[in-house]
Amino acid sequence: MKTIRQIIRQPLKLISGILVVSLAVSVLCVCLGQSIAAERTQAAMAYSFTTIALPTTKYNYSDSFFTDLEGNQIPYVKWSETLPEEITEWIDDLVQTRGDLVETLANPGLASAYLPELTPDHLTQHNYYYPLRGTEEAWAPHRMETTATYACAMLEIELTEIGAPEELLITGTLEDGTEADMVIRISVELTGVIKSVVSLEEGYDDPTGRTIYLTFELQSREDLDAMELEEGQRYLVYGADYLDGEWALRGMIAESLSENLGYTLDYREIDIDRAVYLTEQEKQAFLQVNTQASIAPEATYSYGGVWTYVAKTEMDLKNAATLTIEDASAFGNYVYIWHESGGYPTINFNRYLTDENGNKVEITEEEWQERYQVPTIAPLDGTVEEFLASDEGALWRQQLEYMAVNYHAFPVIGVEKLGYIADFARETARIVEGRDFTAEELESGAKVCILSESLAAANGLTVGDTIRPQFYNYDYDSPNQSFISDGVGVVNPWAYSYAATTQWAAAEEYTIIGLYRQDHAWCDVSENLYSFTPNTIFVPHSAVTSDMDYGNQAFFQTLVLRNGAVEPFQTLVDEAGYEGLFVYYDQEYTTIMDTLMNYLEIAEKAMLIGIVVYAVILLLFLLLFPGSQGRVLNTMNALGAERSQQIAQVFLSGAGILLPGTILGTLLGASLWSRVVRGLAEGAGVAMTLKMEPMVLIGIALVQLILALLLNALLSLPMTRSKDILQRR
């Protein structure tokens, strides 16, 4: 206390000492703190930025030829869904050997989860349609994903028309070199009226009373004859690719008009009843003018002074729906067997299951049907309820249970890093609320997830809420499920259809930490090979508690480069002769990092200057303040004071100034932070913004205070030795 009173009795000395210390501390806090912040910013940016190389389709095309009926070889350009094998092997080799340029070949996994409390974001609520293919007589919807989980439907219909059966063929080369056709499927087009809906995902409009176009595919004419289909008869039908025809028609018209309107027209603006049908004379006049056309349009539609033609196959979708009925679980299947003369088709009646050890175990047709048979079409003599309650309705009742799961099944993508997903790396998808996964969450498999904002809005969810996904495994032997490893479903991945042969995992709670938005939700493959639906849920890869499926193209394959490695990597590509193989996206990393590196160079120099200035001022303080206690020590020594008391005198005289000086210097440094950073950025010729971290400044201040107090204590030791005191006399 005496020491403190002595310091207070010398206010000028006290104030000057505090100012000297505060100046030193503020210089150190600002210079060292901004350098630490810049380095942390660099590390954070290096993690948050992802540089990817996405393959173009240039090498998916190759020159080939086919032989016509007269034996002539006709050249054509062949398309392959995958890159040539030599290119994929070259890429794999780069991943293994050029770690200096290639970080990884990211391969996220697809899992499926049942979330009964969630309603999916439905396709028909968006301004998008599935393109259709077909003829004037028959409909065949072309789907992005023919086994779309939410598109399964069970309907009561009245059959009004039965088309002629068509044979679906495959062609191969026999061992003697001759070509042969083999019938693998029978297809027949059916038309009916929907009498009632037994099961349909709630996102669709009620189609009761609508026309329905059915494509019925089965194994043979004998199977078709055994069905004894009759016009005027009611049937229960099941299919996995229901399409709301009127929604598709309105979407097609809206898209066609949008091309001339200059903006995207919402399909809800289209009133089908406003379509104007062409007369026979108008159709003939169209064909005379458009000599390349074989079929005249059926109608025209105008909106906002712009009009478009509508084909008959499109207008037929007015007040209609489509569905494919497919006996996909039939026991027989065709395969190609390759010989020296070429490949020829044969029927393989041997079915196998995979046991726990991965071995193939042959089973009978009865066992196969028991596991994988799905309902197709059944005549109704009474009510639907009576049929479902009967023995004949057992398979249909079972399918209804599966459909209830499918309507609330969601694709879950396990990622090593969200930035490895192509659309996030290209910034066509981004987090708009909450945050990304942290490195710790990805490493530990934390139970956290990121949803689309539209899915969250549809279910009243927000960041911080929880969901309880229950994963179910896949049955890779099932003919009713398509797997991305088979090259199917690699675009806009869906959850897999549930069946009794799949196994459940325990439900676990996941916390929503972020919501994402896409520039093009429900995007067609022709527009974006790397798209995914708004129903996709992202989680850390190690947080998935079930098996996952892995693809080998598009969405499931992203070549991740080291940040800043685009130019040397492209040099390797050119040297290998694959010019134009990749397009690159680095989120402007190079520009930003060049800016940061310029700042870091200036910041390091400022840090060194700050440390030197601090050291000089601290040394000056120690000499002028604690070091000037010689007269006081002489007096204390003459009065017989213990050495410990003398050490305390020196230490406390310095500490009494260091402590308030440090507090003032820290506050001063915080207030000067922005000005100093702005000045250094201008000196570097860059626009640089760093985030001040108060805890960093406090940490620097505390460390320097401890260091200064330690030096102060060390200084007191030689000053209080008896011979040093006698010499000062």
Secondary structure, DSSP 8 states (H G I E B T S, - for coil): -HHHHHHHT-HHHHHHHHHHHHHHHHHHHHHHHHHHHHHHHHHHHHHH--EEEEE-SGGGEEEEEEE-TTS-EEEEEEE-SS--HHHHHHHHHHHHH-TTTEEEEE--EEEEEE-TT-----GGGSS----EEE-SS-EEE--SSTT-GGG-EEEEEEEEEE---EEEEEEEE-TTS-EEEEEEEEEEEEEEEEEEEEE--TTS---TT-EEEEEEEES-HHHHHHH---TT-EEEEEES--EEHHHHHHHHHHHHHHHHHSS---GGG--GGG-EE--HHHHHHHHHH-TT-SS--SEEEEETTEEEEE-HHHHTTTTEEEEEEE-TT-S-EEEEEEETTEEEEEEE--EEEE-TTS-EEEE-HHHHHHHH----EEE-SS-HHHHHHSGGGHHHHHHHHHHHHHTTEEEEEEES-GGGSHHHHTTSEEEEEE----HHHHHHT-SEEEEEHHHHHHTT--TT-EE--EEE---TT-TT---GGGT-S-SS-------TTS-B-----EEEEEEEEESSTT--TTT-TT---TT-EEEEGGG--S--B--SSGGG-EEEE-TT-HHHHHHHHHHTT-TT-EEEE-TTHHHHHHHHHHHHHHHHHHHHHHHHHHHHHHHHHHHHTGGG-HHHHHHHHHTT--HHHHHHHHHHHHHHHHHHHHHHHHHHHHHHHHHHHHHHHHHHTS-------HHHHHHHHHHHHHHHHHHHHHHHHHHTSHHHHHHH-
